[in-house]
Amino acid sequence: MPSVPDFETLFSQVQLFISTCNGEHIRYATDTFAGLCHQLTNALVERKQPLRGIGILRQAIDKMQMNTNQLTSIHADLCQVTHLCTLPPPRLSISRERQVFN
């Protein structure tokens, strides 16, 4: 994605794909889907626009997860963009196990 001349068009297409894709279909190609999210994260970080990725990556996580207790590789991308935005991480119940926080 970083070498694409019209990043805004590609960004819109990726955003549309993630928001409208079928989660059941995505689960058959999780590596490819996670790779797309990782490339998006890298492109946004390179352009110093990490805030734009938070909503999209949260949608991607929702599509990819089988249940809410499952961590995905996209969680790392979400943590990266939130860290670069100097925002607290989104409140996700990813570190919670049996009502005990690690």
KAJO-V785987 format. One record per residue. N is the residue number from 1. PSI is psi in degrees with one decimal (999 if undefined). Layout:
N;PSI, N;PSI
This chain:
1;-34.7, 2;-27.8, 3;3.9, 4;128.6, 5;-39.2, 6;79.8, 7;-38.0, 8;-39.8, 9;-46.5, 10;-40.3, 11;-45.2, 12;-39.6, 13;-41.9, 14;-42.7, 15;-44.6, 16;-43.1, 17;-47.9, 18;-38.9, 19;-24.4, 20;-7.4, 21;158.4, 22;121.1, 23;-34.8, 24;-37.3, 25;-38.8, 26;-36.8, 27;-13.3, 28;-11.8, 29;50.7, 30;-37.5, 31;-42.6, 32;-43.3, 33;-45.0, 34;-36.3, 35;-40.4, 36;-44.4, 37;-37.8, 38;-42.0, 39;-39.1, 40;-45.4, 41;-48.1, 42;-41.5, 43;-40.8, 44;-38.3, 45;-43.7, 46;-35.3, 47;3.0, 48;44.2, 49;46.6, 50;-26.3, 51;-31.3, 52;-19.1, 53;-14.0, 54;-53.5, 55;-41.1, 56;-44.5, 57;-34.5, 58;-40.2, 59;-41.6, 60;-40.9, 61;-45.7, 62;-37.6, 63;-35.4, 64;-28.3, 65;139.3, 66;-35.3, 67;166.4, 68;-12.9, 69;-3.5, 70;128.8, 71;144.8, 72;167.8, 73;-18.9, 74;-23.9, 75;-36.5, 76;-39.4, 77;-41.8, 78;-43.0, 79;-39.4, 80;-47.8, 81;-36.7, 82;-36.6, 83;-43.3, 84;-23.0, 85;-5.0, 86;37.7, 87;151.9, 88;147.9, 89;146.8, 90;145.5, 91;94.0, 92;145.0, 93;50.2, 94;-20.4, 95;17.9, 96;125.5, 97;117.9, 98;48.7, 99;13.5, 100;130.5, 101;137.3, 102;999
